[in-house]
């Protein structure tokens, strides 16, 4: 159908807003959830590649991309419920859910709320742990900063998400990430920061989930220390791990071939229950 197929935006009703998403390909379903300051656009290359074998649903979480904010606080449960609204609209019951960073927090909340719908879970540069007290104080500091000047914050924070040595090599990807982030309103940024700050630890979801979990980890991730992930992997009944030596927090841009290949292979095994 050409590139226009991937650019078509659909919407699903949720509370008082419409949740935007793209729908590419046919077959078993992979759901892609972007992180903080992202949108479905971060997955454009993933959707193109994965949609040759799967049906790929990439969702704009509330306050991001084409989906408006709801109120003044975006809990991870609220994000999960918005995802469920999309999947209920398109009428699918089982899927692999892959979430990057904040999208991973939402994916874990989804797995807690709707375990019967999850064939597999991918934490993409994400963690099951709640914020530490130090991290909560840092989010409060950032919220104060965003209230004063959010545009400067957005530009600066995007650079910090890539491994330093990748900034010069991936200028196109860095600029794309900046442009997507720049579309996030001041209130949406605050809503998300508050939601991430107050989220609970979901390591018990990893422990008791019957679905396999794929961990995609960047050793040079400045947001999530890769060493904290070993204990989370050990909790899972069916863990799968992709450890990337030269990736930071944006592994889908920093190691695109490895990550898309691993996610596709993981999804195939989940749907065949071959793990």
TIDOLUM-672239 format. One record per residue (C-alpha): x, y, z. Coordinates in steps of 0.05 Angstrom, whole numbers, padded with zeros to 5 digits. Example, Ala and Ser with C-alpha at 12.3 -4.5 7.8 and 13.67 -1.06 7.14 Angstrom:
<atoms>
@px:00246; py:-00090; pz:00156
@px:00273; py:-00021; pz:00143
</atoms>
This chain:
<atoms>
@px:00000; py:00000; pz:00000
@px:00061; py:00046; pz:00001
@px:00085; py:00093; pz:00054
@px:00017; py:00127; pz:00062
@px:-00008; py:00063; pz:00095
@px:00040; py:00075; pz:00152
@px:00022; py:00148; pz:00159
@px:-00053; py:00137; pz:00165
@px:-00077; py:00157; pz:00235
@px:-00137; py:00121; pz:00266
@px:-00170; py:00139; pz:00332
@px:-00207; py:00103; pz:00387
@px:-00253; py:00136; pz:00439
@px:-00227; py:00136; pz:00510
@px:-00260; py:00177; pz:00565
@px:-00267; py:00246; pz:00535
@px:-00211; py:00241; pz:00484
@px:-00192; py:00203; pz:00421
@px:-00130; py:00160; pz:00425
@px:-00090; py:00162; pz:00360
@px:-00055; py:00100; pz:00331
@px:-00028; py:00070; pz:00267
@px:-00046; py:00000; pz:00242
@px:00002; py:-00034; pz:00194
@px:00005; py:-00105; pz:00166
@px:-00035; py:-00168; pz:00179
@px:-00031; py:-00228; pz:00225
@px:-00015; py:-00234; pz:00298
@px:-00010; py:-00168; pz:00335
@px:00049; py:-00130; pz:00364
@px:00032; py:-00067; pz:00403
@px:00086; py:-00013; pz:00405
@px:00084; py:00039; pz:00461
@px:00131; py:00098; pz:00458
@px:00166; py:00130; pz:00517
@px:00164; py:00199; pz:00549
@px:00166; py:00255; pz:00497
@px:00156; py:00204; pz:00441
@px:00099; py:00185; pz:00395
@px:00081; py:00129; pz:00346
@px:00130; py:00162; pz:00298
@px:00191; py:00135; pz:00335
@px:00169; py:00066; pz:00312
@px:00162; py:00083; pz:00237
@px:00220; py:00038; pz:00215
@px:00199; py:-00017; pz:00263
@px:00128; py:-00016; pz:00237
@px:00151; py:-00021; pz:00165
@px:00196; py:-00081; pz:00180
@px:00151; py:-00117; pz:00230
@px:00088; py:-00108; pz:00189
@px:00116; py:-00155; pz:00136
@px:00102; py:-00211; pz:00186
@px:00055; py:-00182; pz:00238
@px:-00001; py:-00133; pz:00248
@px:00032; py:-00074; pz:00283
@px:-00007; py:-00025; pz:00326
@px:00033; py:00037; pz:00347
@px:-00004; py:00081; pz:00396
@px:00003; py:00154; pz:00417
@px:-00005; py:00152; pz:00492
@px:-00045; py:00208; pz:00525
@px:-00010; py:00275; pz:00520
@px:00036; py:00252; pz:00464
@px:00033; py:00255; pz:00388
@px:-00038; py:00264; pz:00364
@px:-00071; py:00242; pz:00430
@px:-00092; py:00298; pz:00477
@px:-00079; py:00300; pz:00552
@px:-00131; py:00279; pz:00603
@px:-00134; py:00325; pz:00664
@px:-00071; py:00340; pz:00703
@px:-00041; py:00271; pz:00719
@px:-00026; py:00212; pz:00674
@px:-00020; py:00149; pz:00716
@px:00009; py:00087; pz:00685
@px:-00059; py:00053; pz:00696
@px:-00092; py:00109; pz:00655
@px:-00042; py:00098; pz:00599
@px:-00056; py:00023; pz:00601
@px:-00131; py:00035; pz:00597
@px:-00122; py:00080; pz:00537
@px:-00083; py:00024; pz:00502
@px:-00139; py:-00026; pz:00519
@px:-00190; py:00022; pz:00487
@px:-00151; py:00019; pz:00421
@px:-00144; py:-00057; pz:00422
@px:-00216; py:-00068; pz:00440
@px:-00237; py:-00023; pz:00382
@px:-00197; py:-00063; pz:00331
@px:-00222; py:-00128; pz:00362
@px:-00160; py:-00167; pz:00380
@px:-00154; py:-00208; pz:00443
@px:-00081; py:-00231; pz:00447
@px:-00018; py:-00192; pz:00431
@px:00054; py:-00179; pz:00447
@px:00062; py:-00111; pz:00481
@px:00129; py:-00075; pz:00473
@px:00140; py:-00011; pz:00512
@px:00199; py:00037; pz:00509
@px:00217; py:00071; pz:00575
@px:00151; py:00102; pz:00600
@px:00116; py:00058; pz:00550
@px:00146; py:-00001; pz:00587
@px:00117; py:00025; pz:00652
@px:00049; py:00028; pz:00617
@px:00060; py:-00042; pz:00588
@px:00072; py:-00069; pz:00658
@px:00009; py:-00035; pz:00683
@px:-00027; py:-00066; pz:00624
@px:-00001; py:-00135; pz:00642
@px:-00026; py:-00126; pz:00712
@px:-00095; py:-00102; pz:00691
@px:-00105; py:-00148; pz:00631
@px:-00060; py:-00209; pz:00639
@px:-00106; py:-00253; pz:00597
@px:-00092; py:-00210; pz:00536
@px:-00015; py:-00211; pz:00539
@px:00021; py:-00264; pz:00498
@px:00088; py:-00231; pz:00512
@px:00118; py:-00169; pz:00542
@px:00178; py:-00129; pz:00520
@px:00212; py:-00078; pz:00566
@px:00251; py:-00035; pz:00517
@px:00300; py:00008; pz:00557
@px:00251; py:00003; pz:00615
@px:00245; py:-00024; pz:00685
@px:00195; py:-00055; pz:00733
@px:00221; py:-00014; pz:00792
@px:00188; py:00048; pz:00820
@px:00226; py:00114; pz:00825
@px:00275; py:00119; pz:00882
@px:00266; py:00177; pz:00930
@px:00325; py:00211; pz:00896
@px:00292; py:00202; pz:00828
@px:00226; py:00229; pz:00854
@px:00262; py:00292; pz:00879
@px:00294; py:00298; pz:00810
@px:00226; py:00294; pz:00776
@px:00200; py:00349; pz:00822
@px:00260; py:00391; pz:00802
@px:00246; py:00378; pz:00728
@px:00173; py:00396; pz:00737
@px:00193; py:00463; pz:00766
@px:00240; py:00473; pz:00707
@px:00187; py:00454; pz:00656
@px:00138; py:00504; pz:00686
@px:00189; py:00559; pz:00673
@px:00217; py:00539; pz:00605
@px:00196; py:00472; pz:00576
@px:00224; py:00481; pz:00505
@px:00296; py:00486; pz:00527
@px:00287; py:00426; pz:00573
@px:00259; py:00384; pz:00516
@px:00317; py:00399; pz:00470
@px:00369; py:00384; pz:00523
@px:00338; py:00320; pz:00550
@px:00334; py:00286; pz:00482
@px:00410; py:00290; pz:00473
@px:00421; py:00258; pz:00541
@px:00381; py:00196; pz:00520
@px:00433; py:00173; pz:00469
@px:00500; py:00144; pz:00485
@px:00550; py:00202; pz:00477
@px:00588; py:00169; pz:00420
@px:00523; py:00159; pz:00381
@px:00503; py:00232; pz:00380
@px:00548; py:00249; pz:00321
@px:00535; py:00184; pz:00283
@px:00459; py:00190; pz:00289
@px:00446; py:00264; pz:00276
@px:00384; py:00248; pz:00235
@px:00354; py:00204; pz:00289
@px:00371; py:00255; pz:00344
@px:00337; py:00310; pz:00305
@px:00276; py:00268; pz:00292
@px:00271; py:00252; pz:00366
@px:00277; py:00326; pz:00382
@px:00222; py:00344; pz:00332
@px:00175; py:00292; pz:00361
@px:00190; py:00314; pz:00432
@px:00179; py:00387; pz:00414
@px:00107; py:00370; pz:00398
@px:00093; py:00352; pz:00470
@px:00058; py:00408; pz:00508
@px:00081; py:00436; pz:00575
@px:00021; py:00407; pz:00611
@px:00030; py:00339; pz:00579
@px:00102; py:00337; pz:00601
@px:00082; py:00353; pz:00672
@px:00025; py:00302; pz:00671
@px:00074; py:00247; pz:00650
@px:00128; py:00267; pz:00700
@px:00077; py:00264; pz:00756
@px:00051; py:00197; pz:00732
@px:00121; py:00166; pz:00727
@px:00140; py:00194; pz:00795
@px:00080; py:00162; pz:00829
@px:00081; py:00095; pz:00793
@px:00088; py:00033; pz:00836
@px:00139; py:-00022; pz:00830
@px:00114; py:-00079; pz:00786
@px:00169; py:-00131; pz:00797
@px:00114; py:-00178; pz:00822
@px:00084; py:-00176; pz:00752
@px:00149; py:-00203; pz:00726
@px:00151; py:-00257; pz:00779
@px:00081; py:-00284; pz:00768
@px:00070; py:-00271; pz:00694
@px:00059; py:-00333; pz:00651
@px:00079; py:-00293; pz:00590
@px:00152; py:-00289; pz:00569
@px:00188; py:-00223; pz:00578
@px:00240; py:-00193; pz:00531
@px:00289; py:-00144; pz:00562
@px:00324; py:-00098; pz:00512
@px:00379; py:-00064; pz:00551
@px:00431; py:-00011; pz:00532
@px:00496; py:-00017; pz:00571
@px:00506; py:00058; pz:00562
@px:00435; py:00077; pz:00583
@px:00440; py:00140; pz:00625
@px:00369; py:00134; pz:00650
@px:00366; py:00061; pz:00672
@px:00429; py:00028; pz:00699
@px:00435; py:-00039; pz:00663
@px:00462; py:-00072; pz:00727
@px:00394; py:-00062; pz:00761
@px:00362; py:-00106; pz:00707
@px:00395; py:-00172; pz:00727
@px:00351; py:-00181; pz:00788
@px:00289; py:-00166; pz:00746
@px:00309; py:-00218; pz:00694
@px:00318; py:-00269; pz:00749
@px:00246; py:-00259; pz:00771
@px:00216; py:-00282; pz:00704
@px:00193; py:-00351; pz:00688
@px:00211; py:-00341; pz:00614
@px:00263; py:-00285; pz:00607
@px:00295; py:-00266; pz:00541
@px:00352; py:-00215; pz:00541
@px:00384; py:-00171; pz:00488
@px:00442; py:-00134; pz:00520
@px:00470; py:-00080; pz:00474
@px:00542; py:-00058; pz:00487
@px:00539; py:00008; pz:00451
@px:00468; py:00032; pz:00460
@px:00440; py:00084; pz:00508
@px:00367; py:00096; pz:00524
@px:00344; py:00099; pz:00451
@px:00362; py:00028; pz:00429
@px:00311; py:00027; pz:00373
@px:00351; py:00083; pz:00340
@px:00420; py:00063; pz:00365
@px:00415; py:-00011; pz:00348
@px:00357; py:-00016; pz:00299
@px:00375; py:-00080; pz:00263
@px:00389; py:-00120; pz:00327
@px:00328; py:-00095; pz:00364
@px:00277; py:-00105; pz:00309
@px:00304; py:-00174; pz:00293
@px:00301; py:-00194; pz:00367
@px:00231; py:-00168; pz:00377
@px:00206; py:-00204; pz:00314
@px:00238; py:-00269; pz:00336
@px:00210; py:-00261; pz:00407
@px:00140; py:-00248; pz:00381
@px:00142; py:-00310; pz:00336
@px:00161; py:-00353; pz:00396
@px:00107; py:-00322; pz:00440
@px:00053; py:-00335; pz:00389
@px:00077; py:-00406; pz:00378
@px:00086; py:-00415; pz:00453
@px:00155; py:-00441; pz:00438
@px:00196; py:-00416; pz:00497
</atoms>
